[in-house]
Amino acid sequence: MSSTSQKHKDFVAEPMGEKPVMALAGIGEVLGKRLEERGFDKAYVVLGQFLVLKKDEELFRDWLKDTCGANSKQQGDCYGCLKEWCDAFL
């Protein structure tokens, strides 16, 4: 298992609030803009999709790839970030 990034640690350390989608681990400027264009402008909107997909890793990774073109590492980073946040706050 790879170590988590500082971005990941910062995200899961506190409630989500109104954080932008680019606050999610694995989501940088390019993917963030693609997600924003599709209506996923805040981290909590992506969390909503994560929950609709019942926190299923494969479904979420496929959705992220199809929605914004995330590669395997980006998919994994974002999934891990949201999963850990849910484990801590839900």
C-alpha positions, 0 to 999 in steps of 0.5 A: 500500500502506498503512503498517503499524500499530505493533501490526503492527510489534510483532507481527512483531518477535518470536516469537508464543509465547502472544500473545492473538488480540487481539495480531494487527493488525486484531483488536480487542476485539470481533473478538477476543471473537468469535474466542475464542468460536469457539475461536481464543483465541491468535494461534497458533491463527489462524496455524494456520488461516492455514496450513491455508488455505495462506496464501491471501489470499482464503481467509483473508479470507473465513474471517475475515469469516465467522468474526468479521465482520471488515471489509475493512481488518481482514481485510487488516491481519490477513492482512498481519500473519500473512504478514509474521510467516511470512516472518520466522519460518517 
